[in-house]
């Protein structure tokens, strides 16, 4: 994943995509949702870290769901 900044609305959509791919109880869903709500730099950093820990296939699946 590159260093592209993701806005809060997109981060919320990404949380929904990860929930679909990995399940609602996955830590990445909680981290992305928290970052989308608060917009705080520490929450965004945590969400990015947890998202990058996903399996590459899960990451690609979630990101492909964002493509409109």
Backbone as CSV, one residue per row, in Angstrom:
resi,resn,N_x,N_y,N_z,CA_x,CA_y,CA_z,C_x,C_y,C_z
1,UNK,0.855,-1.178,0.000,0.000,0.000,0.000,0.891,1.227,0.000
2,UNK,0.568,2.182,-0.819,1.376,3.393,-0.888,0.988,4.357,0.238
3,UNK,1.644,5.505,0.243,1.453,6.481,1.319,0.306,7.444,1.042
4,UNK,-0.641,7.087,0.210,-1.758,7.951,-0.132,-2.611,8.226,1.101
5,UNK,-2.985,9.472,1.270,-3.881,9.840,2.372,-5.302,9.444,2.010
6,UNK,-6.015,8.911,2.970,-7.402,8.512,2.772,-8.256,9.405,3.653
7,UNK,-9.273,10.040,3.074,-10.128,10.915,3.873,-11.026,10.094,4.795
8,UNK,-11.686,10.786,5.702,-12.483,10.113,6.731,-13.639,9.319,6.142
9,UNK,-14.290,9.851,5.125,-15.418,9.147,4.518,-14.954,7.855,3.855
10,UNK,-13.821,7.912,3.177,-13.288,6.716,2.534,-12.847,5.698,3.568
11,UNK,-12.308,6.163,4.678,-11.897,5.250,5.737,-13.117,4.533,6.316
12,UNK,-14.232,5.219,6.426,-15.468,4.584,6.888,-15.952,3.535,5.907
13,UNK,-15.853,3.837,4.604,-16.229,2.858,3.580,-15.288,1.665,3.615
14,UNK,-14.006,1.923,3.859,-13.031,0.838,3.944,-13.328,-0.054,5.150
15,UNK,-13.773,0.536,6.240,-14.149,-0.253,7.421,-15.292,-1.203,7.079
16,UNK,-16.267,-0.726,6.310,-17.388,-1.582,5.907,-16.921,-2.695,4.977
17,UNK,-15.983,-2.377,4.084,-15.459,-3.388,3.167,-14.675,-4.453,3.926
18,UNK,-13.866,-4.037,4.885,-13.105,-4.994,5.695,-14.055,-5.846,6.526
19,UNK,-15.120,-5.246,7.030,-16.113,-6.011,7.789,-16.748,-7.083,6.913
20,UNK,-16.998,-6.768,5.656,-17.576,-7.740,4.734,-16.592,-8.875,4.460
21,UNK,-15.324,-8.530,4.270,-14.310,-9.521,3.923,-13.883,-10.346,5.140
22,UNK,-13.663,-9.693,6.272,-13.068,-10.354,7.437,-14.037,-10.592,8.594
23,UNK,-15.191,-9.968,8.569,-16.145,-10.100,9.666,-16.166,-8.854,10.533
24,UNK,-17.323,-8.609,11.142,-17.520,-7.398,11.952,-16.634,-7.324,13.184
25,UNK,-16.203,-8.467,13.697,-15.439,-8.466,14.941,-13.929,-8.372,14.728
26,UNK,-13.483,-8.157,13.501,-12.051,-8.062,13.211,-11.499,-6.747,13.771
27,UNK,-10.290,-6.781,14.346,-9.696,-5.552,14.908,-9.520,-4.424,13.888
28,UNK,-9.316,-4.755,12.631,-9.157,-3.714,11.607,-10.439,-2.913,11.432
29,UNK,-11.570,-3.566,11.573,-12.858,-2.871,11.449,-12.989,-1.840,12.567
30,UNK,-12.668,-2.254,13.782,-12.755,-1.339,14.919,-11.791,-0.168,14.765
31,UNK,-10.566,-0.456,14.325,-9.564,0.602,14.173,-9.954,1.584,13.068
32,UNK,-10.407,1.058,11.935,-10.810,1.937,10.833,-12.038,2.768,11.196
33,UNK,-12.978,2.167,11.897,-14.173,2.898,12.317,-13.820,4.021,13.285
34,UNK,-12.936,3.720,14.233,-12.511,4.734,15.206,-11.795,5.882,14.501
35,UNK,-10.951,5.556,13.537,-10.229,6.594,12.804,-11.185,7.439,11.959
36,UNK,-12.177,6.785,11.372,-13.146,7.524,10.559,-13.976,8.462,11.420
37,UNK,-14.305,8.041,12.624,-15.103,8.883,13.527,-14.304,10.048,14.078
38,UNK,-13.114,9.764,14.604,-12.364,10.793,15.314,-11.513,11.661,14.384
39,UNK,-10.886,11.038,13.385,-9.990,11.775,12.513,-8.672,12.136,13.168
40,UNK,-8.425,11.612,14.364,-7.178,11.891,15.068,-6.017,11.154,14.419
41,UNK,-4.870,11.799,14.398,-3.683,11.229,13.748,-3.296,9.883,14.362
42,UNK,-3.391,9.744,15.669,-3.012,8.466,16.304,-3.976,7.358,15.910
43,UNK,-5.260,7.671,15.778,-6.239,6.663,15.350,-6.009,6.263,13.897
44,UNK,-5.674,7.235,13.073,-5.404,6.957,11.664,-4.167,6.081,11.527
45,UNK,-3.133,6.385,12.295,-1.906,5.590,12.264,-2.180,4.158,12.708
46,UNK,-2.957,3.994,13.759,-3.305,2.660,14.261,-4.123,1.896,13.223
47,UNK,-5.068,2.565,12.588,-5.898,1.920,11.572,-5.050,1.461,10.393
48,UNK,-4.124,2.280,9.980,-3.244,1.917,8.866,-2.393,0.707,9.234
49,UNK,-1.857,0.708,10.434,-1.028,-0.409,10.881,-1.817,-1.711,10.898
50,UNK,-3.002,-1.679,11.466,-3.824,-2.888,11.544,-4.264,-3.327,10.151
51,UNK,-4.587,-2.369,9.285,-4.992,-2.699,7.926,-3.851,-3.380,7.171
52,UNK,-2.637,-2.893,7.342,-1.494,-3.486,6.651,-1.146,-4.879,7.173
53,UNK,-1.623,-5.225,8.341,-1.405,-6.562,8.892,-2.361,-7.605,8.324
54,UNK,-3.382,-7.141,7.599,-4.301,-8.080,6.964,-3.550,-8.903,5.925
55,UNK,-4.076,-10.069,5.618,-3.511,-10.873,4.547,-3.610,-10.062,3.258
56,UNK,-2.621,-10.188,2.380,-2.646,-9.405,1.133,-3.932,-9.606,0.325
57,UNK,-4.458,-10.799,0.288,-5.698,-11.047,-0.453,-6.883,-10.323,0.156
58,UNK,-6.937,-10.285,1.491,-8.014,-9.569,2.176,-7.910,-8.070,1.937
59,UNK,-6.672,-7.556,1.958,-6.464,-6.124,1.686,-6.921,-5.768,0.282
60,UNK,-6.493,-6.571,-0.690,-6.880,-6.304,-2.082,-8.384,-6.384,-2.262
61,UNK,-9.011,-7.375,-1.622,-10.465,-7.522,-1.748,-11.177,-6.290,-1.187
62,UNK,-10.752,-5.837,-0.014,-11.387,-4.664,0.596,-11.177,-3.419,-0.262
63,UNK,-9.966,-3.242,-0.768,-9.681,-2.054,-1.589,-10.412,-2.114,-2.917
64,UNK,-10.580,-3.296,-3.461,-11.297,-3.394,-4.732,-12.786,-3.077,-4.554
65,UNK,-13.316,-3.264,-3.370,-14.702,-2.916,-3.104,-14.910,-1.401,-3.110
66,UNK,-13.835,-0.656,-2.921,-13.938,0.811,-2.924,-13.950,1.375,-4.328
67,UNK,-13.456,0.611,-5.297,-13.418,1.086,-6.678,-14.833,1.260,-7.197
68,UNK,-15.135,2.448,-7.631,-16.470,2.729,-8.159,-16.466,2.812,-9.662
